[in-house]
Amino acid sequence: MFFSVVIPTYNRLAILTKCLEAMEAQRWEGRYEIVVVDDGSTDGTVAFLQDHPERFSHVRLLVQDHRGPAAARNLGVADARGDTVIFIDSDLVVTPVFLECHARALEEHAGDAVFTYGRVVNTCNFEHPELEPYKITDFSAAYFATGNVAIARHWLEKAGPFDEAFSLYGWEDLELGVRLKKLGLKLVKCPEAVGYHWHPPFTLKQLPSLIQKEYERGRMGVVFYRKHPNWDVRMMIQMTPLHQALWGLLSLGGRLNEKTMAPLLQYLIDRGKPQLALELARVFLNWYNVRGVYAAYREAGS
């Protein structure tokens, strides 16, 4: 088994360095390469990797203009040399047995139409992300998510590339998952192949960008639905009367928003509970997402 670990990155040099150091420290005795695809970073990522080849002996660097993660992953897969592709994000720090665990799970299902999905634990601990325990909020019911997944390359070739129409935030991996499911692939969970997904501690300054992401996710959700117009996708992108009613009710019709909830969120942040503050903020963030979905749907004339 020859792994090609495909990692798209955009302006994440600090955490990317930790990501790559963890990948270089694998106990896996088989062959593997790390295909880093820089998506037009402006933070010195390319120069840093070019200047430190001795630190990252498994890394091959590819560079493209800023076109989004779908295009970056497509470029990485096209240039990959391995028979098995692992997708991780550039803000994921894995354990030394990461490759070994994915390999073991795939070998146990040799000959079957499967891919493996590792555990992702969210953390804001930059210095020691591996100290973060697994939390109920880390659970994911996604069928195919590129934060931590391993799949035989020939299945990707059969399903076709990531759709680069997903030029904004969200859904390009789940859309590919729909096509993989139609081919009959089964998901095999591999919790031992754990990765720690780092993000900076939540602050109120992040709210404008988080709201923008929700609008983008809504717009890309409509791209997803137009490709696969079925109830499952409607549920995933929250384009149902149930989601409208739920998030409209919880946000009091939008009255609970980034302005009215700011004092409570700041109170929690000041007391060392930024994650709880973020979870509460999701009440209005989800409301923005639902509104974004329906706005994009109306604009599309559907």
C-alpha positions as CSV (number, residue, x, y, z in Angstrom):
1,M,0.0,0.0,0.0
2,F,1.4,3.4,-1.1
3,F,-0.3,6.4,0.5
4,S,-0.5,9.8,-1.1
5,V,-1.6,12.2,1.6
6,V,-3.2,15.2,-0.2
7,I,-3.3,18.4,1.8
8,P,-4.7,21.6,0.3
9,T,-3.6,24.8,2.2
10,Y,-4.3,28.5,2.1
11,N,-2.5,30.9,4.5
12,R,-2.1,28.4,7.4
13,L,1.6,28.3,7.7
14,A,1.9,28.0,11.5
15,I,-0.5,25.1,11.9
16,L,0.5,23.6,8.5
17,T,4.0,23.3,10.0
18,K,2.6,21.2,12.9
19,C,0.5,19.2,10.5
20,L,3.5,18.3,8.4
21,E,5.8,17.5,11.3
22,A,3.2,15.1,12.6
23,M,3.0,13.4,9.1
24,E,6.8,13.1,9.0
25,A,6.7,11.4,12.4
26,Q,4.7,8.4,11.2
27,R,5.6,4.9,12.5
28,W,4.2,3.5,9.2
29,E,7.0,1.4,7.6
30,G,5.4,1.4,4.1
31,R,5.7,4.0,1.4
32,Y,4.0,7.3,1.6
33,E,4.2,10.8,0.2
34,I,2.7,14.1,1.3
35,V,1.3,16.2,-1.5
36,V,0.9,19.7,-0.3
37,V,-1.1,21.9,-2.7
38,D,-0.7,25.6,-2.0
39,D,-3.9,27.4,-3.1
40,G,-2.3,30.8,-3.6
41,S,-1.1,31.6,-0.1
42,T,0.3,35.0,0.7
43,D,1.8,34.1,4.1
44,G,5.1,32.7,2.9
45,T,4.0,29.1,2.8
46,V,5.6,28.3,-0.5
47,A,9.0,29.9,0.4
48,F,9.1,28.2,3.8
49,L,8.6,24.7,2.3
50,Q,11.1,25.4,-0.5
51,D,13.6,26.6,2.0
52,H,13.3,23.6,4.4
53,P,13.3,20.4,2.4
54,E,15.3,18.6,5.0
55,R,12.5,19.0,7.6
56,F,9.8,17.6,5.3
57,S,11.4,14.7,3.3
58,H,8.1,13.2,2.2
59,V,6.6,16.5,1.0
60,R,6.1,17.3,-2.7
61,L,4.8,20.9,-3.2
62,L,2.3,21.9,-5.9
63,V,1.3,25.5,-6.4
64,Q,-1.8,27.0,-8.0
65,D,-3.6,30.4,-8.0
66,H,-6.3,30.8,-5.4
67,R,-9.1,28.6,-6.8
68,G,-10.5,26.9,-3.7
69,P,-10.0,23.5,-2.1
70,A,-11.9,21.5,-4.7
71,A,-9.4,22.5,-7.4
72,A,-6.5,22.0,-5.0
73,R,-7.5,18.5,-4.2
74,N,-8.0,17.7,-7.8
75,L,-4.5,18.9,-8.6
76,G,-3.1,16.8,-5.7
77,V,-4.9,13.6,-6.8
78,A,-3.9,14.1,-10.4
79,D,-0.2,14.3,-9.4
80,A,-0.3,11.7,-6.7
81,R,1.8,8.6,-7.1
82,G,0.2,6.3,-4.6
83,D,-2.5,3.7,-5.0
84,T,-4.4,5.0,-1.9
85,V,-5.2,8.6,-1.3
86,I,-5.7,10.2,2.2
87,F,-7.3,13.6,2.4
88,I,-6.6,15.7,5.5
89,D,-6.9,19.4,6.0
90,S,-3.8,21.6,6.7
91,D,-5.0,22.4,10.2
92,L,-5.1,18.7,11.3
93,V,-2.4,17.3,13.6
94,V,-2.4,13.5,13.6
95,T,-0.9,10.9,15.9
96,P,2.2,8.8,15.0
97,V,0.0,5.7,14.2
98,F,-2.3,7.6,11.9
99,L,-1.2,5.9,8.6
100,E,-0.8,2.6,10.3
101,C,-4.4,2.6,11.6
102,H,-5.8,3.6,8.2
103,A,-3.7,0.8,6.5
104,R,-4.9,-1.8,9.0
105,A,-8.5,-1.0,8.5
106,L,-8.2,-1.0,4.7
107,E,-6.3,-4.3,4.8
108,E,-9.1,-5.9,7.0
109,H,-11.5,-5.1,4.2
110,A,-9.2,-5.9,1.3
111,G,-11.3,-6.6,-1.8
112,D,-14.4,-4.8,-0.5
113,A,-15.7,-1.5,-1.9
114,V,-14.9,0.6,1.2
115,F,-13.0,3.7,2.4
116,T,-11.9,4.5,5.9
117,Y,-12.9,7.6,8.0
118,G,-10.8,8.6,10.9
119,R,-11.8,10.5,14.0
120,V,-11.5,14.3,14.1
121,V,-11.3,16.0,17.4
122,N,-11.7,19.8,17.5
123,T,-9.3,21.8,19.6
124,C,-8.1,25.3,20.2
125,N,-4.9,24.1,21.9
126,F,-2.2,25.1,19.5
127,E,0.8,24.0,21.5
128,H,-0.5,20.5,22.5
129,P,-3.6,19.7,20.3
130,E,-3.3,16.0,21.1
131,L,-4.3,16.7,24.7
132,E,-7.9,17.5,23.7
133,P,-10.4,14.8,24.7
134,Y,-13.1,13.6,22.3
135,K,-16.4,15.5,22.9
136,I,-20.0,14.9,21.8
137,T,-19.7,18.0,19.6
138,D,-16.9,16.2,17.7
139,F,-19.3,13.6,16.4
140,S,-19.9,13.6,12.6
141,A,-22.5,11.7,10.7
142,A,-21.0,12.7,7.3
143,Y,-20.5,9.9,4.8
144,F,-17.5,11.4,3.1
145,A,-15.6,14.3,4.6
146,T,-12.1,15.2,3.5
147,G,-10.9,16.2,7.0
148,N,-9.6,12.6,7.5
149,V,-10.5,10.0,4.9
150,A,-8.5,7.2,3.1
151,I,-9.7,5.7,-0.2
152,A,-8.3,3.7,-3.1
153,R,-7.3,6.0,-5.9
154,H,-9.2,3.9,-8.5
155,W,-12.5,4.8,-6.8
156,L,-11.8,8.5,-7.1
157,E,-11.0,8.0,-10.8
158,K,-14.3,6.1,-11.3
159,A,-16.4,8.6,-9.4
160,G,-14.8,11.6,-11.1
161,P,-13.1,14.7,-9.6
162,F,-14.3,17.2,-7.0
163,D,-16.7,19.6,-8.7
164,E,-14.9,22.9,-9.0
165,A,-18.2,24.7,-9.3
166,F,-18.0,24.7,-5.5
167,S,-15.8,27.8,-5.5
168,L,-16.9,29.1,-2.1
169,Y,-17.0,27.4,1.3
170,G,-18.6,24.0,1.8
171,W,-20.0,20.8,0.3
172,E,-17.6,19.8,-2.4
173,D,-16.5,16.7,-0.4
174,L,-20.0,15.6,0.5
175,E,-21.1,16.0,-3.1
176,L,-18.3,13.6,-4.2
177,G,-19.6,11.4,-1.4
178,V,-23.0,11.1,-3.1
179,R,-21.3,9.8,-6.2
180,L,-19.2,7.4,-4.3
181,K,-22.3,6.1,-2.5
182,K,-23.9,5.4,-5.9
183,L,-20.9,3.2,-6.7
184,G,-21.7,1.1,-3.6
185,L,-18.8,2.2,-1.4
186,K,-19.2,1.6,2.3
187,L,-17.8,3.8,5.1
188,V,-15.5,2.0,7.6
189,K,-15.0,4.1,10.7
190,C,-11.4,4.1,12.0
191,P,-11.4,6.0,15.2
192,E,-7.8,5.0,16.0
193,A,-6.7,7.2,13.1
194,V,-7.3,10.3,15.0
195,G,-6.6,13.8,13.9
196,Y,-6.8,17.0,16.0
197,H,-8.5,19.8,14.1
198,W,-7.0,23.1,15.4
199,H,-8.9,26.4,15.2
200,P,-8.1,29.6,17.1
201,P,-10.1,30.2,20.3
202,F,-13.4,31.9,19.5
203,T,-13.6,35.7,19.8
204,L,-16.2,38.2,18.7
205,K,-13.9,39.5,16.0
206,Q,-14.4,36.2,14.2
207,L,-18.2,36.7,13.8
208,P,-18.2,38.6,10.5
209,S,-16.1,35.9,8.8
210,L,-18.2,33.1,10.4
211,I,-21.4,34.8,9.1
212,Q,-19.8,35.1,5.7
213,K,-19.0,31.4,5.7
214,E,-22.6,30.6,6.5
215,Y,-23.8,32.6,3.6
216,E,-21.2,30.9,1.4
217,R,-22.2,27.5,2.7
218,G,-25.8,28.3,1.9
219,R,-25.0,29.3,-1.7
220,M,-22.8,26.2,-2.3
221,G,-25.6,24.1,-0.7
222,V,-27.9,25.2,-3.6
223,V,-25.2,24.1,-6.1
224,F,-25.2,20.8,-4.3
225,Y,-29.0,20.5,-4.5
226,R,-29.2,21.4,-8.2
227,K,-26.8,18.5,-8.9
228,H,-28.6,16.1,-6.7
229,P,-32.2,17.3,-6.2
230,N,-33.4,14.9,-3.5
231,W,-34.6,15.0,0.0
232,D,-31.3,13.7,1.6
233,V,-29.5,16.7,0.1
234,R,-32.2,19.1,1.2
235,M,-31.8,17.8,4.8
236,M,-28.0,18.2,4.6
237,I,-28.1,21.8,3.4
238,Q,-31.0,22.7,5.8
239,M,-33.4,23.6,2.9
240,T,-36.6,22.4,4.6
241,P,-39.5,24.0,6.4
242,L,-38.3,22.2,9.5
243,H,-35.0,23.9,9.5
244,Q,-36.6,27.3,8.8
245,A,-39.0,26.8,11.7
246,L,-36.3,25.4,14.1
247,W,-33.6,28.0,13.6
248,G,-36.2,30.8,13.2
249,L,-37.7,29.8,16.6
250,L,-34.4,29.4,18.4
251,S,-33.1,32.7,17.1
252,L,-36.5,34.4,17.8
253,G,-36.8,35.3,14.2
254,G,-33.3,36.7,14.0
255,R,-33.6,38.8,17.2
256,L,-30.9,36.7,18.8
257,N,-28.0,37.7,16.6
258,E,-24.4,38.8,16.7
259,K,-25.3,42.2,18.2
260,T,-27.9,41.2,20.8
261,M,-25.9,38.1,22.0
262,A,-22.5,39.8,22.1
263,P,-22.5,40.7,25.8
264,L,-23.3,37.0,26.8
265,L,-20.8,35.6,24.3
266,Q,-18.1,38.0,25.6
267,Y,-19.0,37.1,29.2
268,L,-18.3,33.4,28.4
269,I,-15.1,34.2,26.6
270,D,-13.8,36.3,29.5
271,R,-14.4,33.3,31.8
272,G,-12.4,30.9,29.7
273,K,-15.3,29.3,27.9
274,P,-14.9,30.3,24.2
275,Q,-16.1,26.9,22.9
276,L,-19.4,27.3,24.8
277,A,-19.7,30.8,23.4
278,L,-19.2,29.4,19.9
279,E,-21.9,26.7,20.4
280,L,-24.3,29.4,21.5
281,A,-23.4,31.6,18.5
282,R,-24.4,28.7,16.3
283,V,-28.0,29.5,17.0
284,F,-27.9,32.6,14.8
285,L,-25.1,31.3,12.5
286,N,-27.4,28.5,11.5
287,W,-30.2,31.0,11.0
288,Y,-27.9,32.9,8.6
289,N,-27.1,29.7,6.8
290,V,-30.8,28.8,6.3
291,R,-31.5,32.3,5.0
292,G,-28.5,32.1,2.7
293,V,-29.8,28.8,1.3
294,Y,-33.2,30.1,0.4
295,A,-31.8,33.4,-0.9
296,A,-29.5,31.5,-3.3
297,Y,-32.3,29.2,-4.3
298,R,-34.6,32.1,-5.2
299,E,-31.7,33.8,-7.1
300,A,-31.2,30.6,-9.1
301,G,-34.8,30.8,-10.2
302,S,-35.5,27.3,-9.0
